[in-house]
């Protein structure tokens, strides 16, 4: 699977379980990898045939300005869900780190990976064919993705 990556993305977010954390937005550092098939975009050279990483950055920044989270896990899950559903990615890896949050620790955080469920059907007319192709995507019911 091909990947679009967004690295060392720093943005502010309302995050924390303690009152002192919730008193102001905190700077977070994000690492995002978006699983996507870039074959069509590579051939067409058209942004419409891929996921526009600038739009992903803008969407994440806008969401984090308005939404409040207690846990980094919930924030990462939100970002992964947006990437999978709103941008129609095949998968999303999201790492979220707080910077200098604990004395003597440069970064601390969480990393998650989420993917769409893939429905596979045999190629050709033989139901026993071992060769298969991806024919549809269905969000996972268990994760709400």
Order of alpha helices (4+ residues) and beta strands (2+ residues): beta-alpha-beta-alpha-alpha-beta-alpha-beta-beta-beta-beta
